[in-house]
Amino acid sequence: MDKARNFSELKQELEELGFPLPRIIDPIRQAINEGQLSRMVTYTEGPYQATLDLGQDDLGRFQLFSYTLQHQQGKRAATTLAFESDVPLGDAERLITSRIANGRRKVPDSHIPLFLTDVEREQVRLDQATGKIQNAGSAQGTGEQKIGTAKEAKMDTSINFYELKEELAALGFNQPEVIDTLREIFSGQPWIDHTIQVDGREAGEWMASYDIILDQSKNGRLNHYCYTAYLAHQDDQDLLRSQTFAPDVPAAMAIDLLKERTKFPEVHGFDQAMPLSLDRTKEWIASYLAPDDIESKLKALQERLAVTGFDGLDVLAQLREPLEKKMSRFFVKTSDETKDAEFFFTLRFRPSGIGQVVPCYYSAFVLPHDIELRQRIAAEPQRYPLGQNFQPEVHCADAIAFLRTWLPIQPDHKHVQSTTMTPEDVRTILNQNQKIMNTENLKFLQKTLLNLGFGEQVNKQLEKNMENKVPEFALSAKHEFNQQKVDYNLHFKAGENQEMYFFNKFDASLGKGTDKQQDQTFYINKGNGVTAKEAFNLMEGRAVYKQLYNREGEGYHAWLQLDDKNLTPGGNKEIRRFNENYGFDLDAVLKGKGIKELNTPEGTDNLYRSLKKGNVQQITVDRNGTDQKYYISASPQFKTVDLYDHQQKRIKREELLKPEQIQKTGKTQKKNEEQKEGLPEKKPRRQNKMSA
């Protein structure tokens, strides 16, 4: 990404969040210019110390991930909270101030960043608590006047004790041990916060216990902040349910909710720790008691999952059980498979309203089919398989396409990428990769055309058609060999999803528009096949030596020659193959014939290479001290070579052979014509002798 643009956007974002730019902008500019992967930036302003966690995301953008804010005043314990990058600095400072005012100095899990919605929710709760304290204070009327200015500095502990005792008793916490613990707390000054434990209260066949949390506010008052209720069966201590409740929820109602929860699997720990208000508690109890419409919930989830491609029967079948058990957080698994890898998905669901669940996010992992890569995975289980988290709006096809960009696996790949990617993130990366793939695809096709002898004739047309995403097209090319024109039609086709283009075949036409016109189609396999010149030589009736592959992918060499007598259903001439087992040895045929080109390794290599391409190649033969010029071409069918004079007119090959070779060739010629050509992996069978 452009560094200047990245810096400008990040600067604007931090300014909108309310951060003092002069204190932080220089180290951020330095980190972006130097391409640093991460950077912690700290500054102090008043009682607050802020630490910003910045770094590069998967797209290479330097951005703010989260920040921590610590409030330190005097010798009192510091209050520290972490916030996500969507929380304005002013809201974060206000929340910490409210926590301190309500005695919430000891903050559990302060290292876990809070989202803006979490901050707003808790701020409302703290504001309500502050208002409740003020109302309680104003209700004292003349009693408040009696305390006078002394109460402004510190509230009368006896009034605080009486009010707190009555408040807890109204909720059902009027047990003697609660009152005794309160007296001990108020007599043991100074105090900040306390927990009152109420153990072993029988409720029929159940055993209930509580942790009552008390916090000190800014004016010194001790308040009931929340409480956690625990319910266990007397005959089955493993059947335990717990939940944290707001200070307005009666204990009996809390136990009623936990009793209903014992009929189902326990809710997620995160949901247990979040205090339930009185209204939410009533809604949950009603939800557990009301008949559940599982089919409507399944249909709603199916419609939502269908948008992202996760509406398969295996996923829907797994959803029914957790819905019937009223599970608020759960996951289901599914998988998909392509030609090169297998993909595994874990879809996670969270609560959304009373009794409702929605997709939260999902994790996707890729496991390649390649044996070597699987061995690497087995050797380094701490690194593989590779995975990525995605937001629920990301289509599974896009997730698969994204993970496939990691194949083949590189050593620097991590085990699981912790960033949860949005649809925009995925599309941006896929578009970048697609551009790279298109460029590489174009280069490969152009190189293939060059290697096959078509040069750069069609490069511009090829690039234009690929840019326009034409699914299938053909391009024309021309050549002239030995004063004979050849017309070619090159066929290109896009693969699945038009991600790659392939050069599959070309049509060659020799003598087009004449009564001797020949047409033949030649197929290309992964950039390999007959070249333009070799196609001409084959249509001229000569043989070409090529490397071929059988169905098992095993390579072998064979001479190819068009069969004028047999045609394919498509009108092409059949191609005859004379493999190495056939017995044609070019070196044995030409050795000892006085061919001067064979006197040096370089001359030998050039001669053999030209003959294997199907060319008519000139040779110089020493005849009794006189150089004689001939032309030859390979004739694998008869295990010899065809001979031509200096005007390239065919002559008897005996002129090149010695007398003893002439006799041998004549005896074996008929046998050679009848010999079976067969593929190299097929061995000739031994036939049983039959009597007349």
C-alpha positions as CSV (number, residue, x, y, z in Angstrom):
1,M,0.0,0.0,0.0
2,D,1.2,3.6,-0.6
3,K,2.9,4.8,2.5
4,A,1.9,8.4,2.2
5,R,-1.7,7.4,1.8
6,N,-1.5,4.9,4.7
7,F,0.0,7.6,7.0
8,S,-2.7,10.2,6.0
9,E,-5.6,7.8,6.6
10,L,-4.2,6.6,10.0
11,K,-3.5,10.1,11.1
12,Q,-7.1,11.1,10.3
13,E,-8.4,8.0,12.1
14,L,-6.4,8.8,15.3
15,E,-7.5,12.4,15.2
16,E,-11.2,11.4,15.0
17,L,-10.7,9.1,18.0
18,G,-9.3,12.0,20.0
19,F,-5.7,11.1,20.4
20,P,-3.2,14.0,20.9
21,L,-1.4,13.8,17.5
22,P,1.7,15.8,18.4
23,R,2.6,13.3,21.1
24,I,2.3,10.2,18.9
25,I,2.7,11.1,15.2
26,D,6.5,11.0,14.8
27,P,7.0,7.4,15.9
28,I,4.0,6.4,13.7
29,R,5.4,8.1,10.7
30,Q,8.8,6.4,11.3
31,A,7.2,3.0,11.6
32,I,5.3,3.4,8.3
33,N,8.3,4.7,6.4
34,E,10.6,1.9,7.7
35,G,8.0,-0.8,6.9
36,Q,7.8,-2.0,10.5
37,L,5.5,-4.9,11.2
38,S,4.4,-3.5,14.6
39,R,5.0,-0.6,17.0
40,M,3.9,0.3,20.5
41,V,3.5,4.0,21.1
42,T,3.1,5.4,24.6
43,Y,2.3,8.8,25.9
44,T,1.2,10.4,29.3
45,E,-1.3,13.2,29.7
46,G,-2.6,14.2,33.1
47,P,-3.5,11.1,35.2
48,Y,-3.7,8.9,32.1
49,Q,-1.0,6.8,30.3
50,A,-2.0,5.5,26.9
51,T,-0.3,2.7,25.0
52,L,-1.3,2.3,21.3
53,D,-0.8,-1.2,19.7
54,L,-0.2,-0.5,16.0
55,G,0.9,-2.8,13.2
56,Q,0.5,-4.1,9.7
57,D,-2.7,-6.1,8.7
58,D,-2.8,-8.8,6.1
59,L,-3.1,-6.2,3.4
60,G,0.1,-4.4,4.5
61,R,-1.8,-1.4,6.0
62,F,-0.3,0.0,9.2
63,Q,-3.2,0.6,11.5
64,L,-4.4,0.8,15.1
65,F,-5.4,-2.6,16.5
66,S,-6.2,-1.6,20.1
67,Y,-5.0,0.6,23.0
68,T,-4.7,0.5,26.8
69,L,-5.5,3.4,29.1
70,Q,-4.2,3.5,32.7
71,H,-5.4,6.0,35.3
72,Q,-3.0,6.7,38.1
73,Q,-3.7,9.3,40.8
74,G,-1.7,9.5,44.0
75,K,-0.9,6.3,45.9
76,R,-4.2,4.5,45.0
77,A,-4.2,1.4,42.8
78,A,-4.1,2.2,39.1
79,T,-7.1,1.4,36.9
80,T,-6.2,-0.1,33.6
81,L,-8.5,-1.0,30.7
82,A,-7.9,-2.1,27.1
83,F,-10.1,-0.9,24.2
84,E,-10.6,-1.8,20.6
85,S,-9.8,0.7,17.9
86,D,-13.4,1.7,17.5
87,V,-13.6,3.3,21.0
88,P,-13.1,7.1,21.1
89,L,-10.5,8.2,23.7
90,G,-13.1,10.4,25.4
91,D,-15.5,7.4,25.9
92,A,-12.6,5.4,27.3
93,E,-11.6,8.1,29.8
94,R,-15.3,8.6,30.9
95,L,-15.7,4.8,31.5
96,I,-12.6,4.7,33.7
97,T,-13.7,7.8,35.6
98,S,-17.2,6.2,36.2
99,R,-15.6,3.0,37.4
100,I,-13.5,4.9,39.9
101,A,-16.5,6.9,41.0
102,N,-18.4,3.7,41.7
103,G,-15.6,2.0,43.4
104,R,-14.7,-0.2,40.5
105,R,-10.9,0.0,40.8
106,K,-10.2,-3.6,40.6
107,V,-11.1,-4.5,37.0
108,P,-11.0,-8.2,36.0
109,D,-9.7,-9.1,32.6
110,S,-8.6,-5.5,32.0
111,H,-6.2,-6.8,29.3
112,I,-9.1,-7.9,27.1
113,P,-9.9,-5.0,24.7
114,L,-13.5,-3.7,25.0
115,F,-15.6,-3.0,21.9
116,L,-17.5,0.3,21.6
117,T,-20.8,-1.6,22.3
118,D,-19.3,-3.0,25.6
119,V,-18.2,0.5,26.7
120,E,-21.6,2.0,26.0
121,R,-23.4,-0.8,27.8
122,E,-21.3,-0.6,30.9
123,Q,-21.4,3.2,30.9
124,V,-25.2,3.1,31.0
125,R,-25.1,0.6,33.9
126,L,-22.7,2.8,35.8
127,D,-24.7,5.9,35.2
128,Q,-27.8,4.1,36.5
129,A,-25.9,3.1,39.6
130,T,-24.7,6.7,40.2
131,G,-28.3,7.9,39.8
132,K,-29.5,5.3,42.3
133,I,-27.0,6.5,44.9
134,Q,-28.1,10.1,44.5
135,N,-31.8,9.1,44.9
136,A,-31.0,7.2,48.0
137,G,-29.1,10.1,49.4
138,S,-31.8,12.6,48.7
139,A,-34.4,10.3,50.4
140,Q,-32.8,11.0,53.8
141,G,-34.2,14.5,53.8
142,T,-33.4,16.2,57.2
143,G,-31.0,13.4,58.1
144,E,-28.7,14.6,55.4
145,Q,-28.8,18.1,56.8
146,K,-27.9,16.8,60.3
147,I,-24.7,15.3,58.9
148,G,-23.9,18.6,57.2
149,T,-20.6,19.3,55.5
150,A,-19.0,16.3,57.1
151,K,-21.1,14.0,54.9
152,E,-19.8,15.6,51.7
153,A,-16.3,14.3,52.6
154,K,-17.3,10.9,53.9
155,M,-20.7,9.3,54.2
156,D,-22.0,8.2,57.7
157,T,-21.1,4.5,57.9
158,S,-24.2,3.7,60.0
159,I,-26.5,5.0,57.3
160,N,-24.6,3.2,54.6
161,F,-24.8,0.0,56.6
162,Y,-28.5,0.3,57.2
163,E,-29.3,1.1,53.6
164,L,-27.1,-1.7,52.2
165,K,-28.6,-4.2,54.7
166,E,-32.1,-3.3,53.6
167,E,-31.2,-3.4,49.9
168,L,-29.7,-6.9,50.3
169,A,-32.6,-8.1,52.4
170,A,-35.1,-7.0,49.7
171,L,-33.3,-9.3,47.3
172,G,-33.5,-12.2,49.7
173,F,-30.0,-11.9,51.3
174,N,-31.2,-11.4,54.9
175,Q,-29.3,-14.3,56.4
176,P,-27.5,-13.7,59.7
177,E,-24.1,-14.3,58.2
178,V,-24.7,-11.6,55.6
179,I,-25.5,-9.1,58.3
180,D,-22.5,-10.1,60.4
181,T,-20.2,-9.9,57.4
182,L,-21.5,-6.4,56.7
183,R,-20.8,-5.3,60.3
184,E,-17.2,-6.6,60.0
185,I,-16.7,-4.8,56.8
186,F,-17.9,-1.4,58.1
187,S,-16.0,-1.8,61.3
188,G,-12.7,-2.6,59.5
189,Q,-12.0,0.8,57.9
190,P,-10.6,1.6,55.4
191,W,-12.2,-0.6,52.7
192,I,-12.5,-0.4,48.9
193,D,-14.4,-3.5,47.8
194,H,-15.6,-6.7,49.3
195,T,-17.2,-10.1,48.5
196,I,-19.7,-11.6,50.8
197,Q,-20.0,-15.4,50.3
198,V,-23.3,-17.1,51.2
199,D,-22.8,-20.9,51.2
200,G,-25.1,-23.9,51.3
201,R,-28.6,-22.5,51.2
202,E,-31.0,-25.3,50.5
203,A,-33.7,-24.9,47.9
204,G,-35.5,-28.2,47.8
205,E,-33.3,-30.8,46.2
206,W,-30.9,-28.0,45.2
207,M,-28.1,-26.2,47.0
208,A,-27.7,-22.5,46.3
209,S,-24.7,-20.2,47.1
210,Y,-23.8,-16.6,46.3
211,D,-20.9,-14.2,45.9
212,I,-22.2,-10.7,46.6
213,I,-19.9,-8.0,45.2
214,L,-19.6,-4.7,47.0
215,D,-17.8,-1.7,45.6
216,Q,-16.9,1.7,47.1
217,S,-18.0,4.8,45.2
218,K,-16.1,8.1,45.1
219,N,-17.9,9.7,48.0
220,G,-17.0,6.7,50.2
221,R,-20.3,4.9,50.1
222,L,-20.2,1.0,49.8
223,N,-22.7,-0.2,47.2
224,H,-24.0,-3.5,46.0
225,Y,-22.6,-3.8,42.5
226,C,-23.7,-7.3,41.4
227,Y,-23.8,-10.9,42.6
228,T,-23.1,-14.4,41.2
229,A,-25.5,-17.2,42.0
230,Y,-24.5,-20.9,42.0
231,L,-26.9,-23.8,41.9
232,A,-26.0,-27.4,42.3
233,H,-28.1,-30.6,42.7
234,Q,-27.7,-32.2,46.2
235,D,-27.4,-35.7,44.6
236,D,-25.3,-34.6,41.6
237,Q,-22.6,-32.1,42.4
238,D,-21.4,-32.1,38.8
239,L,-24.8,-30.6,37.8
240,L,-23.7,-27.0,38.5
241,R,-25.0,-23.8,37.0
242,S,-23.9,-20.2,37.6
243,Q,-24.8,-16.6,36.5
244,T,-23.9,-13.1,37.4
245,F,-26.9,-10.8,38.1
246,A,-27.4,-7.0,38.4
247,P,-28.2,-5.7,41.9
248,D,-31.9,-5.4,41.1
249,V,-32.5,-9.1,40.5
250,P,-34.1,-11.0,43.5
251,A,-32.2,-14.1,44.6
252,A,-35.3,-16.3,44.2
253,M,-35.7,-15.2,40.5
254,A,-32.0,-16.0,39.9
255,I,-32.5,-19.5,41.3
256,D,-35.6,-20.0,39.1
257,L,-33.5,-19.1,36.0
258,L,-30.6,-21.5,37.0
259,K,-33.1,-24.3,37.6
260,E,-34.4,-23.9,34.1
261,R,-30.8,-24.0,32.8
262,T,-30.1,-27.3,34.5
263,K,-32.5,-28.9,31.9
264,F,-30.1,-27.8,29.2
265,P,-26.3,-27.6,28.6
266,E,-24.6,-24.8,30.5
267,V,-24.3,-21.5,28.6
268,H,-20.9,-20.2,27.5
269,G,-18.6,-18.8,30.3
270,F,-18.6,-15.4,28.7
271,D,-22.4,-15.2,29.0
272,Q,-22.3,-16.4,32.6
273,A,-20.0,-13.6,33.6
274,M,-22.0,-10.8,32.0
275,P,-24.5,-9.4,34.7
276,L,-28.1,-10.0,33.7
277,S,-30.5,-7.1,34.5
278,L,-34.0,-7.7,36.0
279,D,-35.7,-7.4,32.6
280,R,-33.3,-9.8,30.9
281,T,-33.7,-12.3,33.6
282,K,-37.4,-12.3,33.3
283,E,-37.1,-12.6,29.5
284,W,-34.8,-15.6,29.8
285,I,-37.1,-17.4,32.3
286,A,-40.0,-16.8,29.9
287,S,-37.9,-18.1,27.0
288,Y,-37.1,-21.4,28.8
289,L,-40.7,-21.9,29.8
290,A,-42.3,-21.1,26.5
291,P,-42.5,-23.8,23.7
292,D,-39.6,-23.4,21.3
293,D,-40.3,-23.1,17.6
294,I,-37.2,-25.0,16.4
295,E,-38.3,-25.2,12.8
296,S,-38.6,-21.4,12.5
297,K,-35.2,-20.9,14.0
298,L,-33.7,-23.5,11.6
299,K,-35.4,-21.8,8.6
300,A,-34.0,-18.4,9.7
301,L,-30.5,-19.8,10.1
302,Q,-30.7,-21.7,6.8
303,E,-31.7,-18.5,4.9
304,R,-28.8,-16.6,6.5
305,L,-26.3,-19.4,5.8
306,A,-27.5,-19.9,2.2
307,V,-26.2,-16.4,1.4
308,T,-22.6,-17.5,2.2
309,G,-22.9,-21.1,0.8
310,F,-23.1,-22.9,4.1
311,D,-26.6,-24.3,3.7
312,G,-25.6,-27.9,3.1
313,L,-27.6,-30.7,4.7
314,D,-24.6,-31.7,6.9
315,V,-24.6,-28.2,8.5
316,L,-28.4,-28.0,8.9
317,A,-28.5,-31.4,10.6
318,Q,-25.9,-30.3,13.1
319,L,-27.9,-27.1,14.0
320,R,-31.0,-28.9,15.3
321,E,-29.4,-30.4,18.5
322,P,-27.9,-27.2,20.0
323,L,-31.1,-25.3,19.2
324,E,-33.2,-27.9,21.0
325,K,-30.9,-27.8,23.9
326,K,-31.2,-23.9,24.0
327,M,-27.4,-23.5,23.6
328,S,-26.5,-19.9,23.2
329,R,-22.9,-20.5,21.9
330,F,-21.9,-23.5,19.9
331,F,-20.2,-24.5,16.7
332,V,-20.7,-26.9,13.8
333,K,-18.2,-28.4,11.3
334,T,-18.3,-29.1,7.6
335,S,-15.7,-29.6,4.8
336,D,-15.3,-29.3,1.1
337,E,-12.8,-30.8,-1.4
338,T,-11.1,-29.6,-4.6
339,K,-8.6,-31.2,-6.9
340,D,-5.6,-30.0,-5.0
341,A,-6.8,-29.7,-1.3
342,E,-9.4,-30.4,1.3
343,F,-10.9,-27.5,3.3
344,F,-12.4,-27.7,6.8
345,F,-14.8,-25.2,8.3
346,T,-15.8,-24.5,11.9
347,L,-18.9,-22.2,12.0
348,R,-19.4,-20.5,15.4
349,F,-22.7,-19.1,16.7
350,R,-23.5,-16.6,19.4
351,P,-26.7,-15.3,21.1
352,S,-28.7,-12.5,19.6
353,G,-31.6,-11.6,21.7
354,I,-33.5,-13.9,24.0
355,G,-33.5,-17.5,22.6
356,Q,-32.0,-16.5,19.3
357,V,-28.6,-17.3,17.8
358,V,-26.7,-15.9,14.8
359,P,-23.5,-16.8,13.0
360,C,-20.5,-15.2,14.8
361,Y,-17.5,-16.0,12.6
362,Y,-16.0,-19.1,11.1
363,S,-12.6,-20.7,10.9
364,A,-11.3,-22.3,7.7
365,F,-8.3,-24.7,7.3
366,V,-6.7,-26.1,4.2
367,L,-5.0,-29.5,3.9
368,P,-3.3,-30.1,0.5
369,H,-3.5,-33.5,-1.3
370,D,0.1,-33.3,-2.3
371,I,2.0,-36.1,-0.5
372,E,5.2,-34.0,0.1
373,L,3.1,-31.2,1.7
374,R,1.3,-33.7,3.9
375,Q,4.6,-35.1,5.1
376,R,5.7,-31.6,5.9
377,I,2.5,-31.0,7.9
378,A,3.1,-34.3,9.8
379,A,6.7,-33.2,10.6
380,E,5.6,-29.7,11.8
381,P,2.2,-30.1,13.5
382,Q,2.7,-26.9,15.4
383,R,2.7,-24.9,12.1
384,Y,0.0,-26.7,10.0
385,P,-2.7,-27.0,8.8
386,L,-3.1,-23.4,7.7
387,G,-6.2,-21.5,8.8
388,Q,-7.9,-18.2,8.8
389,N,-10.8,-16.6,10.6
390,F,-13.6,-15.0,8.5
391,Q,-16.6,-12.8,9.3
392,P,-19.9,-14.7,8.8
393,E,-20.6,-12.5,5.7
394,V,-17.6,-14.0,3.8
395,H,-18.8,-16.5,1.2
396,C,-17.3,-20.0,1.6
397,A,-16.2,-20.0,-2.1
398,D,-14.2,-16.8,-1.4
399,A,-12.7,-18.3,1.7
400,I,-11.6,-21.4,-0.3
401,A,-10.2,-19.2,-3.1
402,F,-8.3,-17.2,-0.4
403,L,-6.8,-20.3,1.2
404,R,-5.8,-21.7,-2.2
405,T,-3.6,-18.7,-2.7
406,W,-1.4,-20.2,0.1
407,L,-0.7,-23.3,-2.0
408,P,1.9,-24.5,-2.3
409,I,2.7,-24.0,1.4
410,Q,5.7,-21.8,2.1
411,P,7.9,-22.2,5.2
412,D,7.0,-18.7,6.5
413,H,3.3,-19.4,6.7
414,K,1.8,-19.3,10.2
415,H,-0.4,-21.9,11.8
416,V,-3.6,-19.8,12.2
417,Q,-4.0,-16.1,11.2
418,S,-5.7,-14.4,14.2
419,T,-7.2,-11.6,12.2
420,T,-10.9,-12.1,11.3
421,M,-11.2,-11.0,7.7
422,T,-14.1,-9.0,6.3
423,P,-15.6,-9.6,2.8
424,E,-13.8,-6.4,1.7
425,D,-10.4,-7.7,2.9
426,V,-10.9,-11.0,1.1
427,R,-12.0,-9.5,-2.2
428,T,-9.0,-7.0,-2.1
429,I,-6.5,-9.8,-1.6
430,L,-8.2,-12.1,-4.2
431,N,-8.2,-9.2,-6.7
432,Q,-4.5,-8.6,-6.1
433,N,-3.7,-12.3,-6.4
434,Q,-5.9,-12.6,-9.5
435,K,-3.9,-9.8,-11.2
436,I,-0.7,-11.6,-10.3
437,M,-2.1,-14.9,-11.6
438,N,-3.3,-13.3,-14.8
439,T,0.1,-11.8,-15.4
440,E,1.8,-15.2,-14.7
441,N,-0.8,-17.0,-16.8
442,L,-0.2,-14.6,-19.8
443,K,3.6,-15.0,-19.5
444,F,3.3,-18.8,-19.4
445,L,1.1,-18.8,-22.5
446,Q,3.4,-16.4,-24.4
447,K,6.4,-18.5,-23.5
448,T,4.5,-21.7,-24.6
449,L,3.7,-20.0,-28.0
450,L,7.4,-19.0,-28.3
451,N,8.6,-22.6,-27.5
452,L,6.1,-24.1,-30.0
453,G,7.4,-21.8,-32.8
454,F,4.6,-19.3,-33.1
455,G,6.7,-16.4,-31.9
456,E,4.9,-13.2,-30.9
457,Q,2.3,-13.1,-33.6
458,V,-0.7,-13.3,-31.4
459,N,0.6,-11.9,-28.1
460,K,-1.4,-8.6,-28.2
461,Q,-4.7,-10.4,-29.3
462,L,-4.1,-13.0,-26.5
463,E,-3.7,-10.3,-23.8
464,K,-6.7,-8.4,-25.0
465,N,-9.0,-11.4,-24.9
466,M,-7.8,-12.4,-21.5
467,E,-8.4,-8.9,-20.1
468,N,-11.9,-9.0,-21.5
469,K,-12.4,-12.4,-19.9
470,V,-13.6,-14.0,-23.2
471,P,-14.4,-17.6,-22.1
472,E,-13.2,-19.2,-25.3
473,F,-11.4,-17.8,-28.4
474,A,-9.2,-18.7,-31.4
475,L,-6.3,-16.7,-32.9
476,S,-4.8,-17.0,-36.4
477,A,-1.1,-17.4,-37.2
478,K,0.9,-18.0,-40.4
479,H,4.2,-19.6,-41.3
480,E,6.1,-20.5,-44.4
481,F,8.4,-23.5,-44.6
482,N,10.3,-24.6,-47.8
483,Q,8.2,-22.0,-49.8
484,Q,5.0,-23.6,-48.5
485,K,2.5,-21.6,-46.5
486,V,0.9,-23.1,-43.4
487,D,-2.2,-21.5,-41.7
488,Y,-2.8,-22.1,-38.0
489,N,-5.8,-21.6,-35.7
490,L,-4.8,-21.5,-32.0
491,H,-7.5,-22.4,-29.5
492,F,-7.6,-20.9,-26.0
493,K,-10.2,-21.6,-23.3
494,A,-10.7,-20.4,-19.7
495,G,-10.8,-22.8,-16.8
496,E,-13.2,-22.9,-13.9
497,N,-14.3,-19.4,-12.7
498,Q,-12.2,-18.0,-15.5
499,E,-9.2,-18.0,-13.2
500,M,-6.8,-19.4,-15.8
501,Y,-6.6,-19.7,-19.5
502,F,-5.3,-22.8,-21.3
503,F,-3.8,-23.3,-24.8
504,N,-5.4,-26.7,-25.6
505,K,-4.9,-27.3,-29.4
506,F,-4.2,-25.8,-32.8
507,D,-5.5,-26.5,-36.3
508,A,-2.9,-26.6,-39.1
509,S,-3.8,-26.2,-42.7
510,L,-1.2,-26.9,-45.5
511,G,-1.8,-25.7,-49.0
512,K,-5.0,-23.9,-48.1
513,G,-7.2,-23.2,-51.0
514,T,-5.6,-25.7,-53.3
515,D,-6.6,-29.2,-54.3
516,K,-3.8,-30.6,-52.2
517,Q,-5.0,-28.9,-48.9
518,Q,-4.4,-30.9,-45.8
519,D,-5.9,-30.1,-42.4
520,Q,-4.8,-31.6,-39.1
521,T,-5.5,-30.8,-35.4
522,F,-2.7,-31.1,-32.9
523,Y,-3.3,-31.1,-29.1
524,I,-1.2,-29.4,-26.4
525,N,-0.7,-30.8,-22.9
526,K,0.5,-28.4,-20.2
527,G,2.4,-26.4,-22.7
528,N,4.0,-29.4,-24.4
529,G,3.2,-30.7,-27.9
530,V,4.1,-30.7,-31.5
531,T,5.7,-27.4,-32.7
532,A,4.5,-25.4,-35.7
533,K,7.5,-26.7,-37.8
534,E,7.0,-30.2,-36.6
535,A,3.3,-30.0,-37.5
536,F,4.4,-29.0,-41.1
537,N,6.9,-31.9,-41.2
538,L,4.2,-34.4,-40.1
539,M,1.7,-33.2,-42.7
540,E,4.5,-33.6,-45.3
541,G,4.6,-37.3,-44.3
542,R,7.8,-37.3,-42.2
543,A,8.2,-38.6,-38.6
544,V,8.9,-36.6,-35.5
545,Y,10.5,-37.8,-32.3
546,K,8.7,-36.6,-29.1
547,Q,8.4,-37.3,-25.4
548,L,4.9,-38.6,-24.6
549,Y,3.1,-39.6,-21.4
550,N,0.8,-42.6,-20.7
551,R,-2.3,-42.6,-18.6
552,E,-0.3,-43.1,-15.4
553,G,1.7,-40.0,-16.2
554,E,4.9,-42.0,-17.0
555,G,7.0,-40.4,-19.7
556,Y,8.4,-42.2,-22.7
557,H,9.8,-41.3,-26.2
558,A,8.4,-42.3,-29.5
559,W,8.5,-41.4,-33.2
560,L,5.2,-40.0,-34.5
561,Q,3.9,-40.2,-38.0
562,L,0.5,-39.5,-39.6
563,D,-1.5,-42.4,-40.9
564,D,-2.9,-41.5,-44.3
565,K,-5.1,-44.6,-44.4
566,N,-7.0,-44.2,-41.0
567,L,-8.9,-41.2,-39.8
568,T,-10.4,-40.4,-36.4
569,P,-14.2,-39.7,-36.0
570,G,-13.3,-36.0,-36.1
571,G,-11.6,-36.3,-39.5
572,N,-8.0,-36.2,-38.3
573,K,-5.4,-38.6,-39.5
574,E,-4.5,-41.2,-36.9
575,I,-1.1,-40.8,-35.4
576,R,1.1,-43.8,-35.4
577,R,3.6,-44.2,-32.6
578,F,6.9,-46.1,-32.9
579,N,8.3,-46.3,-29.3
580,E,11.8,-47.3,-28.2
581,N,10.8,-51.0,-28.0
582,Y,10.0,-50.9,-31.7
583,G,13.7,-51.1,-32.5
584,F,14.5,-48.1,-34.6
585,D,18.0,-46.9,-33.8
586,L,19.0,-43.8,-35.7
587,D,22.6,-44.0,-34.6
588,A,22.9,-47.6,-35.8
589,V,21.4,-46.8,-39.2
590,L,23.8,-43.9,-39.9
591,K,26.9,-45.1,-38.3
592,G,29.7,-46.2,-40.7
593,K,28.1,-44.6,-43.8
594,G,30.9,-42.1,-44.2
595,I,28.7,-39.1,-43.1
596,K,31.1,-36.3,-42.2
597,E,28.7,-34.6,-39.9
598,L,29.1,-37.6,-37.5
599,N,32.8,-37.0,-37.2
600,T,32.3,-34.4,-34.4
601,P,30.1,-34.5,-31.3
602,E,28.6,-31.1,-32.3
603,G,27.8,-32.2,-35.8
604,T,26.3,-35.4,-34.6
605,D,24.1,-33.6,-32.1
606,N,22.9,-31.1,-34.7
607,L,22.1,-33.8,-37.3
608,Y,20.2,-36.0,-34.9
609,R,18.3,-33.0,-33.4
610,S,17.2,-31.9,-36.9
611,L,16.1,-35.4,-38.0
612,K,14.1,-35.9,-34.7
613,K,12.2,-32.7,-35.5
614,G,11.1,-34.3,-38.8
615,N,13.3,-32.1,-41.0
616,V,14.9,-33.1,-44.3
617,Q,18.6,-32.6,-43.4
618,Q,21.6,-32.2,-45.7
619,I,24.6,-34.6,-45.2
620,T,28.0,-34.9,-46.7
621,V,29.2,-38.4,-47.6
622,D,32.8,-39.3,-48.4
623,R,32.7,-41.5,-51.6
624,N,36.2,-42.5,-52.5
625,G,37.7,-39.2,-51.4
626,T,35.0,-37.2,-53.0
627,D,32.3,-35.3,-51.0
628,Q,28.8,-36.2,-52.1
629,K,25.8,-34.1,-50.9
630,Y,22.5,-35.9,-50.0
631,Y,19.4,-35.1,-47.9
632,I,17.9,-37.6,-45.5
633,S,14.9,-37.9,-43.2
634,A,14.0,-40.5,-40.6
635,S,11.8,-43.4,-41.5
636,P,11.1,-45.2,-38.3
637,Q,8.4,-47.5,-39.8
638,F,11.1,-49.2,-41.9
639,K,13.9,-48.7,-39.3
640,T,15.9,-46.7,-41.8
641,V,16.2,-43.2,-43.4
642,D,14.8,-41.9,-46.6
643,L,17.4,-40.6,-49.1
644,Y,17.1,-37.5,-51.4
645,D,19.5,-36.1,-54.0
646,H,20.8,-32.5,-54.0
647,Q,17.5,-31.3,-55.4
648,Q,15.6,-33.1,-52.6
649,K,14.2,-35.7,-54.9
650,R,13.8,-39.1,-53.4
651,I,16.3,-41.7,-54.5
652,K,17.0,-45.3,-53.5
653,R,18.5,-45.5,-50.1
654,E,20.8,-48.2,-51.3
655,E,23.1,-45.5,-52.5
656,L,23.9,-44.7,-48.9
657,L,24.1,-48.3,-47.6
658,K,27.0,-50.7,-48.0
659,P,26.4,-53.9,-50.0
660,E,26.0,-56.2,-47.0
661,Q,23.4,-53.8,-45.5
662,I,21.4,-53.8,-48.7
663,Q,20.8,-57.5,-48.5
664,K,19.9,-57.4,-44.8
665,T,17.4,-54.5,-45.4
666,G,15.6,-56.3,-48.2
667,K,15.0,-59.4,-46.1
668,T,13.6,-57.5,-43.1
669,Q,11.5,-54.8,-44.8
670,K,8.3,-56.8,-45.0
671,K,8.7,-58.0,-41.4
672,N,9.1,-54.4,-40.2
673,E,5.9,-53.3,-41.9
674,E,3.9,-55.9,-39.9
675,Q,5.5,-55.4,-36.5
676,K,3.2,-54.1,-33.8
677,E,4.0,-50.6,-32.6
678,G,2.6,-50.8,-29.0
679,L,3.2,-48.5,-26.0
680,P,6.3,-49.0,-23.9
681,E,4.5,-50.3,-20.8
682,K,3.0,-53.1,-22.8
683,K,5.3,-56.1,-23.2
684,P,4.6,-58.6,-26.1
685,R,2.9,-61.7,-25.0
686,R,4.4,-65.1,-25.8
687,Q,1.8,-67.0,-27.9
688,N,1.2,-70.8,-27.5
689,K,2.1,-73.0,-30.4
690,M,-0.8,-74.7,-32.0
691,S,-0.7,-77.9,-34.0
692,A,-2.5,-78.2,-37.3
